[in-house]
Amino acid sequence: MAKIMHVQTVLMVEDIEALKQKTGETSTKDALAKAVQHYLECEYTHVENMWTKKLEKVVKKRSKERTEEEG
């Protein structure tokens, strides 16, 4: 059985609204839950050089797309 904990934090209203928009959720609770779940599952949150890994992935994708367009 999973343990559940109630947590609270203080955030700017603008940040909450942006998070709701980005997650596609209408409630603060659902938007925060979705964001936390994404953070825990995202491959980039466990890497020290997160931005380097992300950029490498984008460069590979664009290189592949260009190769496909040319070929």
N, C-alpha and C positions, 0 to 999 in steps of 0.2 A: 504494500500500500504506500502511495506517495505521501510525503509530508508536505503540508502547505503552510506558507508563512505569509502573513500580511506585512507589507512594507510601505513606507511612505518616503517621498522626497519632494524637494521644492524645485520647480522648473519654471522658466519663463513661459507665459501664455503663448508667445509667438513660436517657441520651440515645440510646444504641445500641438499647436495647430499645424505646424509643418510636418510633424511626425504623423499626425492623423492623415494628412493629405498623402504623404509618401507611402504609408502602409495601406491606404484605402479603407481605413476603419473610421467609424463615426464616434466611437467612445474612446475616452482617454485610456481606460483600463485595457481595452482590446488592442489599441495602438501600442501601448507599452509592452504588453505581453508578446505581441508579434515582433516587436523590435528586439526584445531580450532573446526570444527564441532564435531569431535570425543571427544575432551576435554570437550566441553559443554554437550555432551550427556552421557559421561562415568560416571557410578555410583560411581567410586572411587574418582573422583575429588571433590566430595561434602562431603567427610568423613574426619574428622580430623585425624583419625588413619588409613589412606589409606592402608599402607603396612600390618598392622595387618589384616584388612578385606580381602585383597588379599590372604595372606597366609592361613587364615582360609578357604577360598574357595578352594584353591589348596589342602589343607590337607583333606577336606571333599571329594573332587573328587577322590583323590588317595585312600582314605579309602574305598570308594564305589567300585572303580575298583578292589581292592584287595578282597573285600567281594564277588564280582561277580566271580572272578577267582577261589576262594576257593569253592564257592557254586555251 
